[in-house]
């Protein structure tokens, strides 16, 4: 039987290629990402030297068909990659997560053959992608979009601003949502593929954040941005459907991020309590500490299985509206609790930047906010049960 990266039996049966892939990502995270974590955190900027390595390792086009330069893999493999990267650095994981779940997926699912041939090849060979739905007035109310798209001949002209756009500073291709008919409500929402050098498109302010500081979060500005009509993604007026389906899978990625962050923090805390002595014995010998660690490990295990199950269901062609929401909700809750506990286990040291748990703690918070707040996940779950 194969074992996990920390020596335990696997939580669920993984195929041999999944095991090998996970181990390769774990080795890459340890050797290449880990030494850069603190400098990236301090600079608030992702090390661009890592990006070509991501592509070389196949981390940026996991589900893309081989004919377009991808690996032809699965959402489960995306989850494994994001989890392993998150054990070391959540920001490093987000680069991979957004590319696969929020950009490659909708283009692969809804793009024309011409769009897929052009953009998936780019996204498989060195171009970063970004997903732009949120605006100042449309966070949880995602479809209250102010960004407008007006058709003029063979071109759409877009005007508006997008906020909190992950990977926005480095991306070359963007999936952007705008409304072509405000009177139609959500049925006017349309998705567009926009290139960074399109006239009228620019990147604005970069946010200074509590956590995931090396991950760029920016404003996108569209001022009479000219987009060819050929770059409409999916049917006009069906953008809401594309956005919802994309986010369903994206929540599996966030769930994987959260269990990775929690596991990384717990790994650090376990090593610490084995060494740290108080009252003449290691903290690990104290029953109160043992019980806290046991509970944390159990919570992570449960969250991990929810994430893996949602990924497997999606790969099998099942709808995962409820399972994706549950996995994202629970894993983010667990991550918040576990990382907070780990800071406590380190005592005063845990509150300093000399040890890794304070960063895990800060990185955990975003999990209850982006790609749908916890309240929005609860609403989704409730609707699926009570309808």
C-alpha positions in Angstrom: 0.0 0.0 0.0 1.3 3.5 -0.8 1.8 6.0 2.0 1.1 9.7 2.3 3.8 12.3 2.4 4.0 12.2 6.2 4.3 8.4 6.3 0.7 7.4 7.2 -1.5 5.1 5.1 -3.5 7.1 2.5 -6.8 8.6 3.6 -8.4 7.3 0.5 -7.2 5.1 -2.3 -5.2 7.1 -4.8 -4.2 5.9 -8.2 -0.4 5.4 -8.8 -0.2 8.4 -11.0 -2.0 10.5 -8.4 0.5 9.4 -5.7 3.5 10.1 -7.9 2.1 13.5 -8.8 1.4 14.4 -5.2 4.9 13.4 -4.2 6.5 15.4 -7.0 4.5 18.5 -5.9 5.5 18.0 -2.3 9.1 17.7 -3.2 8.9 20.8 -5.4 7.2 22.8 -2.6 9.9 21.7 -0.1 12.9 22.4 -2.3 11.8 25.4 -4.4 8.9 27.2 -2.7 9.8 26.9 1.0 13.1 28.9 0.8 11.2 31.7 -0.9 8.3 32.0 1.5 9.7 34.5 3.9 11.2 36.8 1.2 7.9 36.7 -0.8 5.9 37.4 2.3 8.1 40.4 3.3 8.0 41.8 -0.3 4.3 41.1 -0.7 5.1 39.8 -4.1 5.3 36.4 -5.8 8.7 35.3 -7.0 8.4 35.3 -10.8 11.3 32.8 -11.1 8.9 30.2 -9.8 6.4 30.6 -12.5 8.3 28.8 -15.3 8.9 25.9 -12.8 5.2 25.6 -12.2 4.6 25.2 -15.9 7.5 22.8 -16.3 6.1 20.6 -13.5 2.6 20.6 -15.2 0.9 22.5 -12.4 -0.8 25.1 -14.5 -2.7 23.0 -17.0 -3.7 19.9 -15.0 -7.1 19.4 -16.5 -6.4 20.8 -19.9 -6.6 18.3 -22.7 -3.3 17.0 -24.0 -4.1 18.3 -27.5 -3.9 21.8 -26.1 -0.7 21.2 -24.2 -2.2 20.2 -20.9 -1.9 17.1 -18.7 -5.4 15.7 -19.3 -5.7 15.2 -15.5 -8.5 15.7 -13.0 -9.9 18.0 -10.4 -8.7 15.5 -7.8 -5.1 16.1 -9.0 -5.7 19.8 -8.8 -6.8 19.4 -5.2 -3.7 17.3 -4.4 -1.4 19.9 -5.9 -3.1 22.8 -4.1 -3.0 20.9 -0.8 0.7 20.1 -1.0 1.6 23.7 -2.0 -0.5 25.1 0.8 1.3 23.1 3.4 4.2 25.3 2.6 2.6 28.6 1.4 -1.0 29.4 0.6 0.1 32.2 -1.8 2.1 29.7 -3.8 -1.0 27.4 -4.0 -3.3 30.2 -5.2 -1.3 30.7 -8.3 -2.0 27.1 -9.3 -5.5 27.0 -8.0 -6.9 30.0 -9.9 -5.2 29.0 -13.1 -6.8 25.5 -13.1 -10.2 26.0 -11.5 -11.2 29.5 -12.5 -9.6 30.1 -15.8 -8.7 26.9 -17.6 -11.9 25.2 -16.6 -14.5 27.7 -18.0 -12.5 28.1 -21.3 -12.2 24.3 -21.6 -15.8 23.8 -20.8 -17.5 26.6 -22.7 -14.9 27.8 -25.2 -15.2 27.4 -28.9 -12.6 25.2 -30.6 -10.8 28.3 -31.8 -10.8 29.8 -28.3 -9.5 26.6 -26.7 -6.8 26.2 -29.3 -5.6 29.8 -28.8 -6.0 30.4 -25.1 -5.6 26.9 -23.5 -2.3 26.6 -25.4 -1.2 29.9 -24.0 -2.4 29.0 -20.5 -0.5 25.7 -20.8 2.8 27.1 -22.0 3.6 30.1 -19.8 0.8 32.6 -19.6 -1.0 33.2 -16.3 -4.7 33.6 -16.1 -7.1 35.4 -13.9 -10.9 35.4 -13.1 -12.7 38.7 -12.7 -16.2 38.6 -11.3 -16.2 40.7 -8.1 -16.8 44.5 -8.0 -17.1 47.1 -5.3 -20.9 46.7 -5.2 -21.1 43.0 -6.1 -19.3 40.8 -3.6 -21.7 38.2 -2.2 -24.4 39.6 -4.5 -22.1 38.5 -7.4 -24.5 39.4 -10.2 -25.2 43.0 -9.2 -22.6 43.9 -11.8 -22.0 47.5 -12.8 -19.5 46.6 -15.6 -21.3 47.1 -18.9 -20.6 45.6 -22.3 -22.0 47.3 -25.4 -21.8 45.6 -28.8 -20.5 47.8 -31.7 -20.2 45.8 -34.9 -17.8 42.9 -34.4 -16.5 44.4 -31.1 -17.8 44.7 -27.5 -16.9 47.8 -25.6 -16.6 47.2 -21.9 -16.6 49.8 -19.1 -16.3 49.2 -15.4 -13.9 48.2 -12.6 -13.2 44.8 -11.0 -11.9 44.4 -7.5 -10.0 41.8 -5.5 -8.8 40.0 -8.6 -6.4 37.2 -7.8 -3.3 36.7 -10.0 -4.4 40.0 -11.7 -1.0 41.6 -11.6 0.8 38.8 -13.4 -1.9 37.5 -15.7 -2.0 37.8 -19.5 -5.5 36.3 -20.0 -8.6 37.2 -18.0 -12.1 35.7 -17.8 -14.2 38.8 -17.2 -17.9 39.1 -16.5 -20.0 42.1 -17.6 -23.7 42.7 -18.4 -24.9 43.3 -22.0 -28.4 44.1 -20.8 -28.9 45.6 -17.3 -32.7 45.3 -17.6 -32.4 41.5 -18.0 -30.8 41.1 -14.6 -28.6 38.0 -14.2 -29.7 36.9 -17.7 -27.7 39.8 -19.1 -24.4 38.6 -17.6 -21.9 37.5 -20.3 -18.4 36.1 -20.0 -15.5 37.5 -22.1 -11.9 36.4 -22.6 -9.7 39.5 -22.4 -6.0 39.8 -23.1 -3.9 42.1 -21.1 -2.9 44.3 -24.1 -6.4 44.9 -25.4 -7.0 48.6 -25.8 -8.8 50.2 -22.8 -7.7 47.4 -20.3 -5.3 48.2 -17.4 -4.4 46.9 -14.0 -5.0 49.2 -11.1 -4.3 49.3 -7.4 -2.7 46.3 -5.7 -4.3 45.5 -2.3 -2.1 45.3 0.9 -3.6 42.3 2.7 -3.7 40.6 6.1 -2.7 37.2 4.6 -1.7 35.5 1.3 0.5 38.6 0.9 2.6 37.2 -1.9 -0.5 36.5 -4.0 -1.5 39.6 -6.1 -5.0 41.0 -5.5 -5.7 43.9 -7.8 -8.2 46.2 -9.4 -8.9 45.8 -13.1 -9.9 48.9 -15.0 -11.9 48.8 -18.3 -12.3 52.1 -20.0 -13.8 51.6 -23.4 -12.0 48.3 -23.5 -12.3 46.8 -26.9 -13.0 43.0 -27.0 -13.6 41.1 -30.2 -17.1 39.5 -30.4 -15.2 36.2 -31.1 -14.0 36.4 -27.5 -17.4 36.0 -25.9 -17.1 32.9 -23.8 -20.2 30.7 -24.1 -23.6 32.1 -25.2 -24.2 35.8 -24.6 -26.4 36.1 -21.5 -25.2 32.8 -20.0 -22.3 34.2 -18.0 -24.1 33.6 -14.7 -24.3 29.9 -15.5 -20.6 29.8 -16.4 -19.7 31.8 -13.2 -21.7 29.5 -10.9 -20.4 26.3 -12.4 -16.9 27.5 -12.3 -17.1 28.5 -8.7 -18.5 25.2 -7.7 -15.3 23.5 -8.8 -13.3 26.5 -7.5 -14.6 25.8 -4.0 -12.9 22.4 -4.1 -9.6 24.2 -4.7 -10.2 26.5 -1.8 -11.1 23.5 0.4 -7.8 21.9 -0.6 -6.0 25.2 0.2 -7.5 25.3 3.6 -6.7 21.7 4.6 -3.1 22.3 3.3 -2.7 25.4 5.5 -4.2 23.6 8.5 -1.9 20.6 8.0 1.1 22.8 7.6 0.4 24.6 10.8 -0.3 21.4 12.7 2.9 19.8 11.3 4.9 22.8 12.7 3.1 22.6 16.1 3.7 18.8 16.5 7.4 19.3 15.9 7.5 22.1 18.4 5.6 20.4 21.2 7.9 17.5 21.0 10.9 19.7 21.6 9.6 22.4 23.9 9.8 21.6 27.6 7.8 23.0 30.5 7.6 21.8 34.0 10.4 19.4 33.3 8.9 17.5 30.4 8.0 18.0 26.7 4.7 19.6 26.0 3.9 16.6 23.9 3.8 14.5 27.1 0.9 16.5 28.6 -2.5 15.0 28.1 -4.2 18.4 27.6 -1.9 19.1 24.6 -2.2 15.6 23.3 -6.0 15.9 23.2 -5.9 19.2 21.4 -3.6 17.8 18.8 -5.7 14.7 18.4 -8.9 16.8 17.9 -7.2 19.1 15.4 -5.9 16.1 13.4 -9.3 14.5 13.4 -10.9 17.7 12.1 -8.4 18.1 9.3 -9.0 14.4 8.3 -12.7 15.0 8.1 -12.3 18.1 6.1 -9.8 16.4 3.7 -12.2 13.6 3.0 -15.0 16.1 2.2 -12.7 17.9 -0.3 -11.5 14.7 -1.9 -15.1 13.4 -2.1 -16.3 16.6 -3.8 -13.4 16.4 -6.3 -14.1 12.7 -7.1 -17.8 13.5 -7.6 -17.0 16.4 -10.0 -14.6 14.2 -11.9 -17.3 11.6 -12.3 -19.7 14.1 -13.8 -21.9 14.7 -10.8 -23.3 18.1 -9.7 -21.4 19.3 -6.6 -23.3 22.4 -5.6 -24.0 21.1 -2.1 -20.8 19.0 -1.7 -18.5 21.8 -2.9 -20.2 24.3 -0.6 -19.9 21.9 2.3 -16.3 21.2 1.6 -15.4 24.8 1.4 -17.4 25.8 4.4 -16.1 23.1 6.7 -12.5 23.1 5.6 -12.3 26.9 6.1 -13.8 26.6 9.6 -11.4 23.8 10.5 -8.5 25.8 9.2 -9.4 28.8 11.3 -9.6 26.7 14.5 -6.5 24.6 13.9 -4.2 27.5 13.0 -5.4 29.5 16.0 -4.7 26.5 18.2 -1.2 26.1 16.7 -0.4 29.8 17.6 -1.5 29.0 21.2 0.7 25.9 21.3 3.7 27.9 20.4 2.9 30.4 23.1 4.6 33.8 22.8 6.8 32.5 20.0 3.7 31.7 18.0 2.9 35.4 17.9 6.2 36.3 16.3 7.2 36.2 12.7 10.2 34.0 13.6 8.0 30.9 13.6 5.6 29.9 10.7 2.3 29.5 12.6 1.4 33.2 12.7 1.5 33.2 8.9 -0.6 30.1 8.6 -3.1 31.8 11.0 -3.3 34.9 8.8 -3.5 33.0 5.6 -6.4 30.9 7.0 -8.8 33.9 7.3 -9.4 34.4 3.6 -10.9 30.9 3.3 -14.2 32.1 5.0 -14.4 35.0 2.6 -13.4 34.5 -1.0 -15.2 32.4 -3.6 -18.3 32.8 -1.5 -18.4 33.7 2.2 -19.3 31.2 4.8 -22.8 32.6 5.0 -23.2 32.2 1.3 -22.1 28.6 1.6 -24.7 28.0 4.3 -27.3 29.6 2.1 -26.4 27.3 -0.8 -26.4 24.2 1.4 -29.8 25.1 2.9 -31.4 25.7 -0.5 -30.2 22.4 -1.7 -31.7 20.6 1.3 -35.0 22.6 1.6 -36.0 23.1 -2.0 
